Amino acid sequence: MKTTLAASIREGIRLRIETGEWESRIPSEPELAMLFGASRETVRKALAALEAEGLLYRIHGKGTFVDAALSFNPLSDALSITEELAHSHLPVKNVVLESGWIPPREIPSTFLRNAFGEDARVFRLKRLRMSRDQTWAVEISYFRESVFPGLEAVDFKGSLHDLMTSRYRLSPDRVRNRLQALDFRLKADRDLAGALGSRQAVRVERVLDRKRHIYYAVSFTMRTDLYPLEFTQLPARSGGGIR
């Protein structure tokens, strides 16, 4: 009976996840036991089966969560990468690898380097974006010196978008995005693949303008074998049809 009941609970939890009733954190074991009229031991068996399938994961002291796919849409209205990733309901951690001033000529991308061609130096920040101890993206940011005073003293573990809008009162008039595949003939791209642990990756290069003045650029390289690069389009409608 316990095996049958555990299977019934497992499918009941699965159904609630598939219908969107439980999108992030699911109820606790005592709550599930009350909901399904079962013992905590039986509930635990059902949860263990779903965790083995990869549908759920547990964080000690916090609870059990739906293992939703982490997705990133570089063309969404959310300019904050941290905000965009928050839609996936997965914990994201930023690990700072390097930071400091460099001459613009050391920026490997022509697209990004041209944004700072007249500057004597730019502030470079390299971070790993991680979720559940897996590195899924490498982010290399470049800040214009003239608009970011005191940048050396900043804690870069949080959202860079919040930093720019809250501390420096900067928001863009225009954002340009460029998508590229990695070129493994280049050492810089081989190093990126090494940091990610995979050659299946795509790079998004982004430049932020305000009053035709570029103040920030970023190279965001993410794995595509673990997490999808997602694009959502809303077609224009006229007279009930799609143009």
Secondary structure, DSSP 8 states (H G I E B T S, - for coil): -HHHHHHHHHHHHHHHHHTTSSSSB---HHHHHHHHT--HHHHHHHHHHHHHHTSEEEETTTEEEE-----B-TTSS---HHHHHHTTT---EEEEEEEEEE-GGG-S-HHHHGGGTT-S-EEEEEEEEEETTEEEEEEEEEEEGGG-TTGGG--TTS-HHHIIIIIS----SEEEEEEEE--TTSHHHHHHHHHHT-S-EEEEEEEEEETTEEEEEEEEEEESSSS-B-------EETTEE-
